[in-house]
Amino acid sequence: MKEFKTVDIDYMAKILHKTRRTLEVDVSRRPESLPPRLNIPKSRKVLWLESDVLDWLKKHRSVI
């Protein structure tokens, strides 16, 4: 079975150079501005698959 690594909001804040509070607001008000997050039943924990985050970052880089 393949193992999936998850990342939390603190990890996301660090790699996106945003505050935790800014990301909390984005999660609730602008989820489209972030990578797709996991929806775990009966949990309010905000998590992403690391692979989704890396793919999302690659799609949003600019080549000059």
PDBQT receptor file of N, H, CA, C and O in Angstrom, charges set to zero:
ATOM      1  N   MET A   1       0.841  -1.192   0.000  1.00  0.00    +0.000 N 
ATOM      2  CA  MET A   1       0.000   0.000   0.000  1.00  0.00    +0.000 C 
ATOM      3  C   MET A   1       0.881   1.249   0.000  1.00  0.00    +0.000 C 
ATOM      4  O   MET A   1       1.860   1.337   0.742  1.00  0.00    +0.000 OA
ATOM      5  N   LYS A   2       0.518   2.197  -0.835  1.00  0.00    +0.000 N 
ATOM      6  H   LYS A   2      -0.277   2.126  -1.437  1.00  0.00    +0.000 HD
ATOM      7  CA  LYS A   2       1.284   3.430  -0.942  1.00  0.00    +0.000 C 
ATOM      8  C   LYS A   2       1.003   4.328   0.256  1.00  0.00    +0.000 C 
ATOM      9  O   LYS A   2      -0.143   4.487   0.676  1.00  0.00    +0.000 OA
ATOM     10  N   GLU A   3       2.068   4.912   0.799  1.00  0.00    +0.000 N 
ATOM     11  H   GLU A   3       2.999   4.783   0.458  1.00  0.00    +0.000 HD
ATOM     12  CA  GLU A   3       1.918   5.811   1.943  1.00  0.00    +0.000 C 
ATOM     13  C   GLU A   3       1.765   7.248   1.450  1.00  0.00    +0.000 C 
ATOM     14  O   GLU A   3       2.495   7.695   0.565  1.00  0.00    +0.000 OA
ATOM     15  N   PHE A   4       0.817   7.955   2.029  1.00  0.00    +0.000 N 
ATOM     16  H   PHE A   4       0.224   7.592   2.748  1.00  0.00    +0.000 HD
ATOM     17  CA  PHE A   4       0.575   9.344   1.670  1.00  0.00    +0.000 C 
ATOM     18  C   PHE A   4       1.033  10.237   2.806  1.00  0.00    +0.000 C 
ATOM     19  O   PHE A   4       0.698  10.002   3.967  1.00  0.00    +0.000 OA
ATOM     20  N   LYS A   5       1.796  11.257   2.470  1.00  0.00    +0.000 N 
ATOM     21  H   LYS A   5       2.068  11.449   1.526  1.00  0.00    +0.000 HD
ATOM     22  CA  LYS A   5       2.234  12.205   3.483  1.00  0.00    +0.000 C 
ATOM     23  C   LYS A   5       1.283  13.401   3.462  1.00  0.00    +0.000 C 
ATOM     24  O   LYS A   5       0.976  13.951   2.405  1.00  0.00    +0.000 OA
ATOM     25  N   THR A   6       0.829  13.784   4.640  1.00  0.00    +0.000 N 
ATOM     26  H   THR A   6       1.078  13.337   5.499  1.00  0.00    +0.000 HD
ATOM     27  CA  THR A   6      -0.032  14.957   4.743  1.00  0.00    +0.000 C 
ATOM     28  C   THR A   6       0.744  16.112   5.340  1.00  0.00    +0.000 C 
ATOM     29  O   THR A   6       1.722  15.914   6.061  1.00  0.00    +0.000 OA
ATOM     30  N   VAL A   7       0.298  17.322   5.033  1.00  0.00    +0.000 N 
ATOM     31  H   VAL A   7      -0.496  17.483   4.447  1.00  0.00    +0.000 HD
ATOM     32  CA  VAL A   7       0.903  18.525   5.597  1.00  0.00    +0.000 C 
ATOM     33  C   VAL A   7      -0.209  19.362   6.223  1.00  0.00    +0.000 C 
ATOM     34  O   VAL A   7      -1.354  19.344   5.772  1.00  0.00    +0.000 OA
ATOM     35  N   ASP A   8       0.157  20.093   7.271  1.00  0.00    +0.000 N 
ATOM     36  H   ASP A   8       1.088  20.107   7.637  1.00  0.00    +0.000 HD
ATOM     37  CA  ASP A   8      -0.839  20.885   7.986  1.00  0.00    +0.000 C 
ATOM     38  C   ASP A   8      -0.718  22.371   7.644  1.00  0.00    +0.000 C 
ATOM     39  O   ASP A   8       0.093  22.769   6.808  1.00  0.00    +0.000 OA
ATOM     40  N   ILE A   9      -1.527  23.161   8.295  1.00  0.00    +0.000 N 
ATOM     41  H   ILE A   9      -2.186  22.837   8.974  1.00  0.00    +0.000 HD
ATOM     42  CA  ILE A   9      -1.597  24.593   7.989  1.00  0.00    +0.000 C 
ATOM     43  C   ILE A   9      -0.298  25.324   8.347  1.00  0.00    +0.000 C 
ATOM     44  O   ILE A   9       0.062  26.302   7.693  1.00  0.00    +0.000 OA
ATOM     45  N   ASP A  10       0.403  24.851   9.383  1.00  0.00    +0.000 N 
ATOM     46  H   ASP A  10       0.110  24.056   9.914  1.00  0.00    +0.000 HD
ATOM     47  CA  ASP A  10       1.679  25.480   9.740  1.00  0.00    +0.000 C 
ATOM     48  C   ASP A  10       2.733  25.251   8.662  1.00  0.00    +0.000 C 
ATOM     49  O   ASP A  10       3.507  26.155   8.347  1.00  0.00    +0.000 OA
ATOM     50  N   TYR A  11       2.765  24.053   8.101  1.00  0.00    +0.000 N 
ATOM     51  H   TYR A  11       2.137  23.319   8.357  1.00  0.00    +0.000 HD
ATOM     52  CA  TYR A  11       3.670  23.750   6.995  1.00  0.00    +0.000 C 
ATOM     53  C   TYR A  11       3.348  24.635   5.792  1.00  0.00    +0.000 C 
ATOM     54  O   TYR A  11       4.239  25.215   5.172  1.00  0.00    +0.000 OA
ATOM     55  N   MET A  12       2.051  24.723   5.477  1.00  0.00    +0.000 N 
ATOM     56  H   MET A  12       1.328  24.251   5.981  1.00  0.00    +0.000 HD
ATOM     57  CA  MET A  12       1.642  25.548   4.341  1.00  0.00    +0.000 C 
ATOM     58  C   MET A  12       2.015  27.012   4.537  1.00  0.00    +0.000 C 
ATOM     59  O   MET A  12       2.470  27.672   3.604  1.00  0.00    +0.000 OA
ATOM     60  N   ALA A  13       1.823  27.515   5.753  1.00  0.00    +0.000 N 
ATOM     61  H   ALA A  13       1.453  26.978   6.511  1.00  0.00    +0.000 HD
ATOM     62  CA  ALA A  13       2.174  28.909   6.037  1.00  0.00    +0.000 C 
ATOM     63  C   ALA A  13       3.661  29.143   5.791  1.00  0.00    +0.000 C 
ATOM     64  O   ALA A  13       4.060  30.168   5.237  1.00  0.00    +0.000 OA
ATOM     65  N   LYS A  14       4.458  28.195   6.205  1.00  0.00    +0.000 N 
ATOM     66  H   LYS A  14       4.134  27.362   6.655  1.00  0.00    +0.000 HD
ATOM     67  CA  LYS A  14       5.907  28.339   6.034  1.00  0.00    +0.000 C 
ATOM     68  C   LYS A  14       6.309  28.346   4.563  1.00  0.00    +0.000 C 
ATOM     69  O   LYS A  14       7.070  29.212   4.134  1.00  0.00    +0.000 OA
ATOM     70  N   ILE A  15       5.804  27.389   3.789  1.00  0.00    +0.000 N 
ATOM     71  H   ILE A  15       5.185  26.686   4.138  1.00  0.00    +0.000 HD
ATOM     72  CA  ILE A  15       6.251  27.319   2.390  1.00  0.00    +0.000 C 
ATOM     73  C   ILE A  15       5.643  28.416   1.522  1.00  0.00    +0.000 C 
ATOM     74  O   ILE A  15       6.226  28.788   0.504  1.00  0.00    +0.000 OA
ATOM     75  N   LEU A  16       4.472  28.940   1.912  1.00  0.00    +0.000 N 
ATOM     76  H   LEU A  16       3.999  28.637   2.739  1.00  0.00    +0.000 HD
ATOM     77  CA  LEU A  16       3.845  30.010   1.131  1.00  0.00    +0.000 C 
ATOM     78  C   LEU A  16       4.192  31.400   1.647  1.00  0.00    +0.000 C 
ATOM     79  O   LEU A  16       3.761  32.404   1.080  1.00  0.00    +0.000 OA
ATOM     80  N   HIS A  17       4.970  31.455   2.723  1.00  0.00    +0.000 N 
ATOM     81  H   HIS A  17       5.320  30.639   3.183  1.00  0.00    +0.000 HD
ATOM     82  CA  HIS A  17       5.388  32.728   3.324  1.00  0.00    +0.000 C 
ATOM     83  C   HIS A  17       4.181  33.590   3.697  1.00  0.00    +0.000 C 
ATOM     84  O   HIS A  17       4.126  34.785   3.408  1.00  0.00    +0.000 OA
ATOM     85  N   LYS A  18       3.220  32.936   4.348  1.00  0.00    +0.000 N 
ATOM     86  H   LYS A  18       3.265  31.965   4.582  1.00  0.00    +0.000 HD
ATOM     87  CA  LYS A  18       2.025  33.618   4.842  1.00  0.00    +0.000 C 
ATOM     88  C   LYS A  18       1.873  33.300   6.320  1.00  0.00    +0.000 C 
ATOM     89  O   LYS A  18       2.468  32.343   6.817  1.00  0.00    +0.000 OA
ATOM     90  N   THR A  19       1.094  34.081   7.008  1.00  0.00    +0.000 N 
ATOM     91  H   THR A  19       0.611  34.858   6.604  1.00  0.00    +0.000 HD
ATOM     92  CA  THR A  19       0.839  33.772   8.405  1.00  0.00    +0.000 C 
ATOM     93  C   THR A  19      -0.200  32.660   8.496  1.00  0.00    +0.000 C 
ATOM     94  O   THR A  19      -0.971  32.424   7.566  1.00  0.00    +0.000 OA
ATOM     95  N   ARG A  20      -0.198  31.999   9.616  1.00  0.00    +0.000 N 
ATOM     96  H   ARG A  20       0.429  32.190  10.372  1.00  0.00    +0.000 HD
ATOM     97  CA  ARG A  20      -1.198  30.953   9.860  1.00  0.00    +0.000 C 
ATOM     98  C   ARG A  20      -2.604  31.544   9.773  1.00  0.00    +0.000 C 
ATOM     99  O   ARG A  20      -3.506  30.932   9.203  1.00  0.00    +0.000 OA
ATOM    100  N   ARG A  21      -2.783  32.731  10.339  1.00  0.00    +0.000 N 
ATOM    101  H   ARG A  21      -2.049  33.228  10.802  1.00  0.00    +0.000 HD
ATOM    102  CA  ARG A  21      -4.106  33.380  10.338  1.00  0.00    +0.000 C 
ATOM    103  C   ARG A  21      -4.576  33.672   8.909  1.00  0.00    +0.000 C 
ATOM    104  O   ARG A  21      -5.745  33.466   8.585  1.00  0.00    +0.000 OA
ATOM    105  N   THR A  22      -3.678  34.145   8.071  1.00  0.00    +0.000 N 
ATOM    106  H   THR A  22      -2.728  34.313   8.335  1.00  0.00    +0.000 HD
ATOM    107  CA  THR A  22      -4.034  34.416   6.673  1.00  0.00    +0.000 C 
ATOM    108  C   THR A  22      -4.510  33.141   5.992  1.00  0.00    +0.000 C 
ATOM    109  O   THR A  22      -5.498  33.157   5.257  1.00  0.00    +0.000 OA
ATOM    110  N   LEU A  23      -3.812  32.042   6.234  1.00  0.00    +0.000 N 
ATOM    111  H   LEU A  23      -3.010  32.030   6.831  1.00  0.00    +0.000 HD
ATOM    112  CA  LEU A  23      -4.230  30.782   5.623  1.00  0.00    +0.000 C 
ATOM    113  C   LEU A  23      -5.555  30.294   6.187  1.00  0.00    +0.000 C 
ATOM    114  O   LEU A  23      -6.367  29.734   5.451  1.00  0.00    +0.000 OA
ATOM    115  N   GLU A  24      -5.784  30.495   7.462  1.00  0.00    +0.000 N 
ATOM    116  H   GLU A  24      -5.124  30.950   8.060  1.00  0.00    +0.000 HD
ATOM    117  CA  GLU A  24      -7.076  30.114   8.042  1.00  0.00    +0.000 C 
ATOM    118  C   GLU A  24      -8.214  30.862   7.357  1.00  0.00    +0.000 C 
ATOM    119  O   GLU A  24      -9.266  30.286   7.080  1.00  0.00    +0.000 OA
ATOM    120  N   VAL A  25      -8.000  32.140   7.087  1.00  0.00    +0.000 N 
ATOM    121  H   VAL A  25      -7.146  32.608   7.312  1.00  0.00    +0.000 HD
ATOM    122  CA  VAL A  25      -9.007  32.938   6.388  1.00  0.00    +0.000 C 
ATOM    123  C   VAL A  25      -9.167  32.421   4.954  1.00  0.00    +0.000 C 
ATOM    124  O   VAL A  25     -10.290  32.269   4.473  1.00  0.00    +0.000 OA
ATOM    125  N   ASP A  26      -8.065  32.156   4.281  1.00  0.00    +0.000 N 
ATOM    126  H   ASP A  26      -7.153  32.280   4.672  1.00  0.00    +0.000 HD
ATOM    127  CA  ASP A  26      -8.129  31.651   2.912  1.00  0.00    +0.000 C 
ATOM    128  C   ASP A  26      -8.861  30.313   2.837  1.00  0.00    +0.000 C 
ATOM    129  O   ASP A  26      -9.629  30.076   1.905  1.00  0.00    +0.000 OA
ATOM    130  N   VAL A  27      -8.627  29.449   3.804  1.00  0.00    +0.000 N 
ATOM    131  H   VAL A  27      -8.002  29.642   4.561  1.00  0.00    +0.000 HD
ATOM    132  CA  VAL A  27      -9.294  28.136   3.819  1.00  0.00    +0.000 C 
ATOM    133  C   VAL A  27     -10.804  28.314   3.872  1.00  0.00    +0.000 C 
ATOM    134  O   VAL A  27     -11.540  27.595   3.197  1.00  0.00    +0.000 OA
ATOM    135  N   SER A  28     -11.265  29.266   4.670  1.00  0.00    +0.000 N 
ATOM    136  H   SER A  28     -10.667  29.850   5.219  1.00  0.00    +0.000 HD
ATOM    137  CA  SER A  28     -12.721  29.418   4.807  1.00  0.00    +0.000 C 
ATOM    138  C   SER A  28     -13.341  30.340   3.762  1.00  0.00    +0.000 C 
ATOM    139  O   SER A  28     -14.464  30.101   3.318  1.00  0.00    +0.000 OA
ATOM    140  N   ARG A  29     -12.624  31.393   3.364  1.00  0.00    +0.000 N 
ATOM    141  H   ARG A  29     -11.712  31.587   3.725  1.00  0.00    +0.000 HD
ATOM    142  CA  ARG A  29     -13.231  32.378   2.450  1.00  0.00    +0.000 C 
ATOM    143  C   ARG A  29     -12.788  32.258   1.003  1.00  0.00    +0.000 C 
ATOM    144  O   ARG A  29     -13.531  32.623   0.092  1.00  0.00    +0.000 OA
ATOM    145  N   ARG A  30     -11.572  31.745   0.784  1.00  0.00    +0.000 N 
ATOM    146  H   ARG A  30     -10.968  31.448   1.524  1.00  0.00    +0.000 HD
ATOM    147  CA  ARG A  30     -11.033  31.666  -0.577  1.00  0.00    +0.000 C 
ATOM    148  C   ARG A  30     -10.344  30.317  -0.825  1.00  0.00    +0.000 C 
ATOM    149  O   ARG A  30      -9.169  30.288  -1.192  1.00  0.00    +0.000 OA
ATOM    150  N   PRO A  31     -11.044  29.221  -0.632  1.00  0.00    +0.000 N 
ATOM    151  CA  PRO A  31     -10.381  27.917  -0.789  1.00  0.00    +0.000 C 
ATOM    152  C   PRO A  31      -9.815  27.681  -2.189  1.00  0.00    +0.000 C 
ATOM    153  O   PRO A  31      -8.893  26.886  -2.371  1.00  0.00    +0.000 OA
ATOM    154  N   GLU A  32     -10.376  28.378  -3.166  1.00  0.00    +0.000 N 
ATOM    155  H   GLU A  32     -11.124  29.024  -3.018  1.00  0.00    +0.000 HD
ATOM    156  CA  GLU A  32      -9.870  28.225  -4.535  1.00  0.00    +0.000 C 
ATOM    157  C   GLU A  32      -8.462  28.803  -4.706  1.00  0.00    +0.000 C 
ATOM    158  O   GLU A  32      -7.798  28.523  -5.704  1.00  0.00    +0.000 OA
ATOM    159  N   SER A  33      -8.005  29.600  -3.750  1.00  0.00    +0.000 N 
ATOM    160  H   SER A  33      -8.544  29.828  -2.939  1.00  0.00    +0.000 HD
ATOM    161  CA  SER A  33      -6.669  30.187  -3.830  1.00  0.00    +0.000 C 
ATOM    162  C   SER A  33      -5.595  29.264  -3.261  1.00  0.00    +0.000 C 
ATOM    163  O   SER A  33      -4.420  29.628  -3.209  1.00  0.00    +0.000 OA
ATOM    164  N   LEU A  34      -5.999  28.074  -2.838  1.00  0.00    +0.000 N 
ATOM    165  H   LEU A  34      -6.953  27.778  -2.880  1.00  0.00    +0.000 HD
ATOM    166  CA  LEU A  34      -5.079  27.114  -2.235  1.00  0.00    +0.000 C 
ATOM    167  C   LEU A  34      -5.185  25.769  -2.953  1.00  0.00    +0.000 C 
ATOM    168  O   LEU A  34      -6.132  25.528  -3.702  1.00  0.00    +0.000 OA
ATOM    169  N   PRO A  35      -4.210  24.900  -2.718  1.00  0.00    +0.000 N 
ATOM    170  CA  PRO A  35      -4.334  23.546  -3.278  1.00  0.00    +0.000 C 
ATOM    171  C   PRO A  35      -5.559  22.842  -2.698  1.00  0.00    +0.000 C 
ATOM    172  O   PRO A  35      -6.035  23.218  -1.627  1.00  0.00    +0.000 OA
ATOM    173  N   PRO A  36      -6.068  21.835  -3.385  1.00  0.00    +0.000 N 
ATOM    174  CA  PRO A  36      -7.216  21.108  -2.839  1.00  0.00    +0.000 C 
ATOM    175  C   PRO A  36      -6.824  20.450  -1.523  1.00  0.00    +0.000 C 
ATOM    176  O   PRO A  36      -5.761  19.836  -1.421  1.00  0.00    +0.000 OA
ATOM    177  N   ARG A  37      -7.678  20.579  -0.524  1.00  0.00    +0.000 N 
ATOM    178  H   ARG A  37      -8.541  21.078  -0.607  1.00  0.00    +0.000 HD
ATOM    179  CA  ARG A  37      -7.359  20.022   0.793  1.00  0.00    +0.000 C 
ATOM    180  C   ARG A  37      -8.133  18.741   1.040  1.00  0.00    +0.000 C 
ATOM    181  O   ARG A  37      -9.101  18.437   0.343  1.00  0.00    +0.000 OA
ATOM    182  N   LEU A  38      -7.702  18.014   2.019  1.00  0.00    +0.000 N 
ATOM    183  H   LEU A  38      -6.916  18.261   2.585  1.00  0.00    +0.000 HD
ATOM    184  CA  LEU A  38      -8.381  16.775   2.393  1.00  0.00    +0.000 C 
ATOM    185  C   LEU A  38      -9.632  17.095   3.190  1.00  0.00    +0.000 C 
ATOM    186  O   LEU A  38      -9.662  18.044   3.974  1.00  0.00    +0.000 OA
ATOM    187  N   ASN A  39     -10.650  16.298   2.980  1.00  0.00    +0.000 N 
ATOM    188  H   ASN A  39     -10.625  15.527   2.343  1.00  0.00    +0.000 HD
ATOM    189  CA  ASN A  39     -11.880  16.423   3.749  1.00  0.00    +0.000 C 
ATOM    190  C   ASN A  39     -12.062  15.111   4.507  1.00  0.00    +0.000 C 
ATOM    191  O   ASN A  39     -12.594  14.141   3.968  1.00  0.00    +0.000 OA
ATOM    192  N   ILE A  40     -11.620  15.092   5.747  1.00  0.00    +0.000 N 
ATOM    193  H   ILE A  40     -11.187  15.881   6.185  1.00  0.00    +0.000 HD
ATOM    194  CA  ILE A  40     -11.698  13.890   6.558  1.00  0.00    +0.000 C 
ATOM    195  C   ILE A  40     -12.987  13.940   7.367  1.00  0.00    +0.000 C 
ATOM    196  O   ILE A  40     -13.193  14.877   8.138  1.00  0.00    +0.000 OA
ATOM    197  N   PRO A  41     -13.856  12.950   7.206  1.00  0.00    +0.000 N 
ATOM    198  CA  PRO A  41     -15.129  12.964   7.921  1.00  0.00    +0.000 C 
ATOM    199  C   PRO A  41     -14.939  13.091   9.440  1.00  0.00    +0.000 C 
ATOM    200  O   PRO A  41     -14.057  12.466  10.029  1.00  0.00    +0.000 OA
ATOM    201  N   LYS A  42     -15.786  13.911  10.045  1.00  0.00    +0.000 N 
ATOM    202  H   LYS A  42     -16.502  14.418   9.566  1.00  0.00    +0.000 HD
ATOM    203  CA  LYS A  42     -15.807  14.135  11.494  1.00  0.00    +0.000 C 
ATOM    204  C   LYS A  42     -14.514  14.731  12.035  1.00  0.00    +0.000 C 
ATOM    205  O   LYS A  42     -14.171  14.521  13.199  1.00  0.00    +0.000 OA
ATOM    206  N   SER A  43     -13.802  15.466  11.205  1.00  0.00    +0.000 N 
ATOM    207  H   SER A  43     -14.081  15.636  10.259  1.00  0.00    +0.000 HD
ATOM    208  CA  SER A  43     -12.571  16.125  11.637  1.00  0.00    +0.000 C 
ATOM    209  C   SER A  43     -12.562  17.553  11.109  1.00  0.00    +0.000 C 
ATOM    210  O   SER A  43     -12.946  17.806   9.968  1.00  0.00    +0.000 OA
ATOM    211  N   ARG A  44     -12.123  18.477  11.945  1.00  0.00    +0.000 N 
ATOM    212  H   ARG A  44     -11.811  18.271  12.872  1.00  0.00    +0.000 HD
ATOM    213  CA  ARG A  44     -12.000  19.865  11.506  1.00  0.00    +0.000 C 
ATOM    214  C   ARG A  44     -10.553  20.217  11.182  1.00  0.00    +0.000 C 
ATOM    215  O   ARG A  44     -10.245  21.358  10.838  1.00  0.00    +0.000 OA
ATOM    216  N   LYS A  45      -9.673  19.235  11.293  1.00  0.00    +0.000 N 
ATOM    217  H   LYS A  45      -9.923  18.308  11.571  1.00  0.00    +0.000 HD
ATOM    218  CA  LYS A  45      -8.253  19.451  11.011  1.00  0.00    +0.000 C 
ATOM    219  C   LYS A  45      -8.081  19.779   9.533  1.00  0.00    +0.000 C 
ATOM    220  O   LYS A  45      -8.659  19.125   8.665  1.00  0.00    +0.000 OA
ATOM    221  N   VAL A  46      -7.282  20.794   9.264  1.00  0.00    +0.000 N 
ATOM    222  H   VAL A  46      -6.811  21.325   9.969  1.00  0.00    +0.000 HD
ATOM    223  CA  VAL A  46      -7.018  21.215   7.888  1.00  0.00    +0.000 C 
ATOM    224  C   VAL A  46      -5.720  20.548   7.436  1.00  0.00    +0.000 C 
ATOM    225  O   VAL A  46      -4.646  20.812   7.978  1.00  0.00    +0.000 OA
ATOM    226  N   LEU A  47      -5.841  19.683   6.436  1.00  0.00    +0.000 N 
ATOM    227  H   LEU A  47      -6.713  19.468   5.995  1.00  0.00    +0.000 HD
ATOM    228  CA  LEU A  47      -4.698  18.936   5.923  1.00  0.00    +0.000 C 
ATOM    229  C   LEU A  47      -4.710  18.919   4.401  1.00  0.00    +0.000 C 
ATOM    230  O   LEU A  47      -5.760  19.014   3.766  1.00  0.00    +0.000 OA
ATOM    231  N   TRP A  48      -3.526  18.797   3.840  1.00  0.00    +0.000 N 
ATOM    232  H   TRP A  48      -2.673  18.720   4.356  1.00  0.00    +0.000 HD
ATOM    233  CA  TRP A  48      -3.350  18.631   2.408  1.00  0.00    +0.000 C 
ATOM    234  C   TRP A  48      -2.446  17.441   2.174  1.00  0.00    +0.000 C 
ATOM    235  O   TRP A  48      -1.628  17.099   3.029  1.00  0.00    +0.000 OA
ATOM    236  N   LEU A  49      -2.587  16.806   1.017  1.00  0.00    +0.000 N 
ATOM    237  H   LEU A  49      -3.251  17.083   0.322  1.00  0.00    +0.000 HD
ATOM    238  CA  LEU A  49      -1.609  15.809   0.603  1.00  0.00    +0.000 C 
ATOM    239  C   LEU A  49      -0.388  16.555   0.087  1.00  0.00    +0.000 C 
ATOM    240  O   LEU A  49      -0.509  17.477  -0.719  1.00  0.00    +0.000 OA
ATOM    241  N   GLU A  50       0.770  16.157   0.548  1.00  0.00    +0.000 N 
ATOM    242  H   GLU A  50       0.868  15.407   1.203  1.00  0.00    +0.000 HD
ATOM    243  CA  GLU A  50       1.996  16.827   0.124  1.00  0.00    +0.000 C 
ATOM    244  C   GLU A  50       2.149  16.787  -1.389  1.00  0.00    +0.000 C 
ATOM    245  O   GLU A  50       2.594  17.765  -1.990  1.00  0.00    +0.000 OA
ATOM    246  N   SER A  51       1.793  15.685  -2.003  1.00  0.00    +0.000 N 
ATOM    247  H   SER A  51       1.432  14.890  -1.515  1.00  0.00    +0.000 HD
ATOM    248  CA  SER A  51       1.918  15.566  -3.462  1.00  0.00    +0.000 C 
ATOM    249  C   SER A  51       1.015  16.582  -4.177  1.00  0.00    +0.000 C 
ATOM    250  O   SER A  51       1.410  17.139  -5.201  1.00  0.00    +0.000 OA
ATOM    251  N   ASP A  52      -0.192  16.829  -3.649  1.00  0.00    +0.000 N 
ATOM    252  H   ASP A  52      -0.513  16.376  -2.817  1.00  0.00    +0.000 HD
ATOM    253  CA  ASP A  52      -1.084  17.840  -4.230  1.00  0.00    +0.000 C 
ATOM    254  C   ASP A  52      -0.491  19.237  -4.102  1.00  0.00    +0.000 C 
ATOM    255  O   ASP A  52      -0.578  20.047  -5.025  1.00  0.00    +0.000 OA
ATOM    256  N   VAL A  53       0.110  19.507  -2.953  1.00  0.00    +0.000 N 
ATOM    257  H   VAL A  53       0.180  18.849  -2.203  1.00  0.00    +0.000 HD
ATOM    258  CA  VAL A  53       0.727  20.820  -2.730  1.00  0.00    +0.000 C 
ATOM    259  C   VAL A  53       1.878  21.037  -3.707  1.00  0.00    +0.000 C 
ATOM    260  O   VAL A  53       1.992  22.108  -4.303  1.00  0.00    +0.000 OA
ATOM    261  N   LEU A  54       2.722  20.037  -3.874  1.00  0.00    +0.000 N 
ATOM    262  H   LEU A  54       2.629  19.167  -3.390  1.00  0.00    +0.000 HD
ATOM    263  CA  LEU A  54       3.860  20.167  -4.788  1.00  0.00    +0.000 C 
ATOM    264  C   LEU A  54       3.399  20.336  -6.229  1.00  0.00    +0.000 C 
ATOM    265  O   LEU A  54       3.961  21.146  -6.966  1.00  0.00    +0.000 OA
ATOM    266  N   ASP A  55       2.386  19.584  -6.638  1.00  0.00    +0.000 N 
ATOM    267  H   ASP A  55       1.929  18.926  -6.039  1.00  0.00    +0.000 HD
ATOM    268  CA  ASP A  55       1.831  19.738  -7.997  1.00  0.00    +0.000 C 
ATOM    269  C   ASP A  55       1.256  21.133  -8.192  1.00  0.00    +0.000 C 
ATOM    270  O   ASP A  55       1.468  21.756  -9.233  1.00  0.00    +0.000 OA
ATOM    271  N   TRP A  56       0.534  21.620  -7.199  1.00  0.00    +0.000 N 
ATOM    272  H   TRP A  56       0.362  21.114  -6.354  1.00  0.00    +0.000 HD
ATOM    273  CA  TRP A  56      -0.077  22.948  -7.255  1.00  0.00    +0.000 C 
ATOM    274  C   TRP A  56       1.005  24.028  -7.372  1.00  0.00    +0.000 C 
ATOM    275  O   TRP A  56       0.864  24.967  -8.155  1.00  0.00    +0.000 OA
ATOM    276  N   LEU A  57       2.066  23.896  -6.604  1.00  0.00    +0.000 N 
ATOM    277  H   LEU A  57       2.180  23.134  -5.968  1.00  0.00    +0.000 HD
ATOM    278  CA  LEU A  57       3.161  24.868  -6.676  1.00  0.00    +0.000 C 
ATOM    279  C   LEU A  57       3.809  24.862  -8.061  1.00  0.00    +0.000 C 
ATOM    280  O   LEU A  57       4.123  25.920  -8.606  1.00  0.00    +0.000 OA
ATOM    281  N   LYS A  58       4.005  23.693  -8.617  1.00  0.00    +0.000 N 
ATOM    282  H   LYS A  58       3.750  22.834  -8.174  1.00  0.00    +0.000 HD
ATOM    283  CA  LYS A  58       4.613  23.597  -9.953  1.00  0.00    +0.000 C 
ATOM    284  C   LYS A  58       3.745  24.277 -11.002  1.00  0.00    +0.000 C 
ATOM    285  O   LYS A  58       4.263  24.901 -11.929  1.00  0.00    +0.000 OA
ATOM    286  N   LYS A  59       2.423  24.161 -10.862  1.00  0.00    +0.000 N 
ATOM    287  H   LYS A  59       2.002  23.654 -10.109  1.00  0.00    +0.000 HD
ATOM    288  CA  LYS A  59       1.500  24.775 -11.824  1.00  0.00    +0.000 C 
ATOM    289  C   LYS A  59       1.472  26.294 -11.687  1.00  0.00    +0.000 C 
ATOM    290  O   LYS A  59       1.086  26.989 -12.627  1.00  0.00    +0.000 OA
ATOM    291  N   HIS A  60       1.869  26.809 -10.547  1.00  0.00    +0.000 N 
ATOM    292  H   HIS A  60       2.182  26.244  -9.784  1.00  0.00    +0.000 HD
ATOM    293  CA  HIS A  60       1.779  28.237 -10.309  1.00  0.00    +0.000 C 
ATOM    294  C   HIS A  60       3.126  28.964 -10.382  1.00  0.00    +0.000 C 
ATOM    295  O   HIS A  60       3.224  30.128  -9.994  1.00  0.00    +0.000 OA
ATOM    296  N   ARG A  61       4.126  28.304 -10.862  1.00  0.00    +0.000 N 
ATOM    297  H   ARG A  61       4.047  27.358 -11.177  1.00  0.00    +0.000 HD
ATOM    298  CA  ARG A  61       5.407  28.999 -11.004  1.00  0.00    +0.000 C 
ATOM    299  C   ARG A  61       5.417  29.732 -12.342  1.00  0.00    +0.000 C 
ATOM    300  O   ARG A  61       4.795  29.308 -13.316  1.00  0.00    +0.000 OA
ATOM    301  N   SER A  62       6.127  30.818 -12.354  1.00  0.00    +0.000 N 
ATOM    302  H   SER A  62       6.632  31.162 -11.563  1.00  0.00    +0.000 HD
ATOM    303  CA  SER A  62       6.221  31.569 -13.610  1.00  0.00    +0.000 C 
ATOM    304  C   SER A  62       7.620  31.392 -14.192  1.00  0.00    +0.000 C 
ATOM    305  O   SER A  62       8.617  31.328 -13.473  1.00  0.00    +0.000 OA
ATOM    306  N   VAL A  63       7.654  31.319 -15.479  1.00  0.00    +0.000 N 
ATOM    307  H   VAL A  63       6.844  31.371 -16.063  1.00  0.00    +0.000 HD
ATOM    308  CA  VAL A  63       8.912  31.189 -16.190  1.00  0.00    +0.000 C 
ATOM    309  C   VAL A  63       9.146  32.495 -16.913  1.00  0.00    +0.000 C 
ATOM    310  O   VAL A  63       8.339  32.907 -17.746  1.00  0.00    +0.000 OA
ATOM    311  N   ILE A  64      10.226  33.130 -16.602  1.00  0.00    +0.000 N 
ATOM    312  H   ILE A  64      10.881  32.796 -15.926  1.00  0.00    +0.000 HD
ATOM    313  CA  ILE A  64      10.522  34.434 -17.216  1.00  0.00    +0.000 C 
ATOM    314  C   ILE A  64      11.562  34.279 -18.295  1.00  0.00    +0.000 C 
ATOM    315  O   ILE A  64      11.946  35.262 -18.929  1.00  0.00    +0.000 OA
TER     316      ILE A  64
